[in-house]
Amino acid sequence: MAGLERFLADEAATARLGEDLAMALRPGDVLALKGDLGAGKSTLARALIRALADDAGLDVPSPTFTLVQSYETRLPVHHFDLYRLSSASELDELGFDDALAQGGAALVEWPERAEAALPDGTVWIELVHQGDGRLAKLSGQGAAFDRAARSLAMRDFLATAGWGEAGRRFFVGDASARSYEIVSLAGIAPRVLMNSPRLVLGPPVRDGKPYAVIAHTAQSVTAFVAIDKALHAAKVSVPEIHAEDLEQGFLLLEHLGAEGFLGQNGEPIAERYAAAAELLAMMHGKAWPDRMEAAPGVFHDVPPFDREAMLIEADLLVDWYVPMLTGKPAGNALLAGYHNEWNKVLDRLEGSQYTLMLRDFHSPNIIWRGDRTGHDRLGVVDVQDALIGPAAYDVASLAMDARVTISPEIEKRTLDAYVAARHAAGAFDEAAFREAYAIMAAQRNSKILGIFVRLEKRDGKPFYLKHLPRIRDYLRRALAHPALSGLHDFYAAHGLLEERPL
């Protein structure tokens, strides 16, 4: 069993430990708080629950008499006090197992009364008096303990940056293991704390290589730092990096804001999409190196969006979407035909403009800053997976936003803004661009159909399925280009474009 210790000099330090643990908490976790009366268990629990709720004034009464108090926070958290328990078997009557099974986490005071009934992955936190303060002893094994230890390492990183007393609040997570927090100190603008652990490579899927290697997914935070710095030097508004730990994967970043591209009812704001297209046009007029410096002597080689990467991504459709439709794996004939048609289409990219391709240039990753002017109105985040690839890809990612329904009219307006800006900057082959746009839109949306099904089937996230009708519509639009007629006919023949009940 692993362990670590933290000296807590006062109540404020105890509350900060509660915040640190809250940032690491996930559904199914159990935190067991041990300590004598007055050791600080209630202070720790109160701070943890308030951090989860993002409400510093939340009333958090002791559950001594009720035995359990439940809170609907970022994830449901259930605060148990077992002091009055007469036997461990009574834990079932309190709904302990049900709380965890339904996606909640548990915070348990006086866990000694039911120690044998707590799960193996429980994180134990013992508070003992030491001098004028108290010592927190953490122990456990498994994912929950590892996350808690990493969160404490993030607090140490903040301390080295002069932000050791900052308040921490969950900001956003994404489909990877990365997560982001808002950290704040009185009198200073809030910043973003980025937690980017090194990518864990999956099993080999083709030619002895994992999917992430073939698709050129960034494996460490070095990629983000190098690309962010290159974009900043090119006058693209990306977060300034205030502090970094490349080895651990921690960054303290400028907070660009939280306003996005959608109106109050979730509708896309056409003018903002057009402005983003014009930013892409500016970027695509620049020459970008394929080797970028993250730190003195530390470089990131920007991978190419090569045919192998394009095909492994497109294969997500036959790997996940087709089995959902048919109830069985894609057959050899379908796979062979699929690859044949895609290879013919990708041959047509020869001669297309290749440039720095941010890969996920869509509304979740673009901040609208209406108080600025020009391209500075657009703050760009989540750049670590950038490649050297077709310029048309990011335009397709923007104009066929995977999580927002973009009408054909707004798609056209976005494309027209990009094309006009490219023409204004000099010679531009519009016909070649529009063909490459259709190809990249078809490739990206084929990939996304597969990803959204995979998120439901493999990762237990069914809410992504509601996006499938939108992605099919985008795919039909892309495949309407004459250059993709063969691929369109193949998709149609296998029912891949038909609407399906959710």
Steps between C-alpha positions, in 0.01 A plus 500: 500500500642838398505799730591866527482773761415870510551737791204733541601810691151640552131479407566662160755230413251231604236658276747508210559127544122456475504689170791291374311179574182638342680568173608133484164348591319282246183286508545192717778645715498456877696729734530378859575774759663386823594711801410591855237757586631842401756361260350690206287239327198730477709789366644273234162350405329839486768646270489196274121512457498877445771466234297231323194723513700812402321674785719638779194582711323164468355379829669168580359374832654209682322172424555376858128456563369441148795261431511607135462831313487505119591785266436547128831653397728446197446135584263377772690484829372325811640596840477213749565519873528150648563603862163366613517179295481186711618261227643512148188329365300817565694672221275326247192650663647848444511438124880501477535252213210654308655846527819378336321288240300804386807705416558665834803532725513447876667694777509291819574626853576247773566231237646269767143399587459327162854461372445148367203616293689774314628421149862416429560826310408719798731796562578535869570844646608507862530834680719518811605797712859610448636808674278799428350331195409155381648230279295341225602144417360369170514134406340267250551323173342525160370774273335716768816521709711571192268786403513642851879484500512674164269772624730564794792517257303765311474700824880475534535623142276798579715575803816517289320747273401722794141374493515255790208660684277521192144376505434217255176431312428246228471668158468240227614158394520355150487161334861434598653473846566876503310726736497870578435706812449868572742615770457833674684730738361822643587801288635300203319394185404130515717254310451153358679199646547232234547139608635304206636158600711313251283308255455133582536312173246229430561155352641457149228523235693498173857406405587469868415864572232643733224718355640818661838449331345449156262796543785716641325594824716717725666289768617771741442864592817593309293504181257756643778727625692495170194562283358762736825695488519480121143623465560782749804614300279505188247737668237234564330556836585188695548480880819649637688237699583640845663186644572152370615158613553298184596185686185480712269657243388808694450847351379828649332688216338830422120481527371619162137514610191284483277650231453273203344495155141430598205721587281472808300214349803309377475625143819573302585869454587527132723805534727321745541198274587735213758676718655164591518411130686824434745413778565166330558681170763717669670196653496313169684787336801442726785251474515267800799289606449132574741526795405731787684583823325443831795592723873554446620179338153338515323470166175362367493358149154574361382176335349485151134423444605218270290240324549246777359745756208600278405139438528381860267784599253427220506133606325595822180503294535136397641397837215647710218656296446210261473239779241722673294503179533134410554328834821336379856600401557641152569222252815465291325606179367819658841582648678445170251715312515771764880521485499492121262795476680698767840447340365630168362809674819567695701480177320820401662692787831496316591858429271643771640765729645353820549720805475497879171324570363541854274196453218592739433857393135518602280691744604327828860606435450861389431782746314812387645824639268770376690780671800441271547582133605303193632149545563571867125452555564126469679311773615153396555211742560123479775510238721207607384258229590730210645341186635610167204423276254632243397862563141400424475273806466772763249687283290181488536454877369854552226515235362155591524541878452155653309619807294782346252479215643722227242569231605485134461880494745558787736238357499689168553833673795356692656354187443820305674705770803271483513499120466878480782550749727261309429672169567840659839379623622385157484208259259231618372186325140507615387192308781286645417630847129418471578147386744450787239646735246237392756220542609615844139556613412145390805358677441693822130424524556132424746495788258681731215256428729224622631696799154590629388134481825391669439746783164333560599136450847498655500795738140499627416852377170463314428873477731525196251302291267801481756662267486223236220652284700823470818315401314295238360823355851648481623182334227517236596862427868414460435197279287711264818639341550347151854389585359270769228334291655154529531527877145635520364204305689256724363659819148506355516137386587389855239715672757720671318825419150396606336652805462259790285521813702579809 
